[in-house]
């Protein structure tokens, strides 16, 4: 496993996500529309857009946390091993998602439960 390359990928993704966080923080605020000047459908569209933006923010924060955990695991020497069964995670799987924490078998079992 090429740890330096995967660490670099994690850091690049982390920087990208932090840049998006900086540019999009204000957009997730409360929707306030004047019902007298804006129709109900416009308000519903605004609320739906806000909900979608809030979900994107939640997912971004979750991914940032996963990246932080992966970087800690690189430092501790635990990176590349499944957190459940301690088997080695396939290098191709790590290349696709360097923040992955479980091998394919354990990930499948977790999805089933």
N, C-alpha and C positions, 0 to 999 in steps of 0.2 A: 504494500500500500504506500503510495506516494504522499506522505503526511504533509510535506511542505506545500505541494500543489493543492491538496484538499483544504489546508488551513488558509491558503491564499484565496481560494474560492469562497470559503466561509466569510472571510474578512471583507471581500468585495461585495458579497450579498448583504452583509451587515451594513456597510456604508451606503449602499443603494437604498435600503429600507429606512435608514436614519435620515437620508436626504428627503425621501418621500414624506416621512413623518414631519420634518421641519416645514415642508411646503403645504401640507394639508391639514394642519391642526385646527385652524379656524373654521373650516368648512363643516365640521361635525357638530356644530352648535345647534341650539334649539331652533326649530322652524317657527317663525312668527309671521303670519300673513293676516292682513286685515280682511275679514270675511265680507265686508261690505264692498270692497273693491276687487276682490279676487274670488273666483268661483270655487265651488267645493271640489271639482276635479283637479284644479290647479293645486289646491291645498293637499289633496290626496297624493298627487304626483310629487310634491315637495316632501311630504312625510315619507313616501316610499324611497325617494332618493336619499333622504337622511338615514333611513334604516340601512340601506345598502352601503352607504359610506361608513356608518358605524361598524357594520360587519367587516368591512375591508380593514378598518383600523384594528379591530379585535384580532383578525387573522395576522396582520402585520406584526402586532405586538407578540402574538404567540410564536411566530417564526423567529422574531428577534430573540426570544427566550430560548428557543430550540438551538439557535446558532450559538448563544452564550454557553449553553450546556455542552455543545459539541467542542467548542474551543477549550473549555475547562477539561473535558475528557482527553483532548490532545495533550494538554499540559501534564495531566496526571498519568498518562500512559494507558488509559483505558479505552481510547478511541479506536473504533473499528471492531469492537466486540459487542455483541448483543447484551443489553442490560438485563434480560431475563435469563437466557440460557448460557451466556458467556461464550457462545460460539462466535467464530469470526464472521463478520458481515462481508458479503461478497463485494469485491472492489468495484464492480460495475454498478452495484446498488449505491455505494458511497459516492461514485462519480455523478450519478443522476441526482441524488439528494445527499450532500455531505453532512447534513444535520440529522440523518436518520439514526435512530437509537436501537432498532430491533432488526434481527435477521428476518428473512422472508417467512420462515415457518412461524416464528413467534408473532410477527405482525399479522399473519393470517388468523392465528388463534385469537388475538386481541380483537380483530374486526368481527369475528364470529360471536364473541361474547356480548 
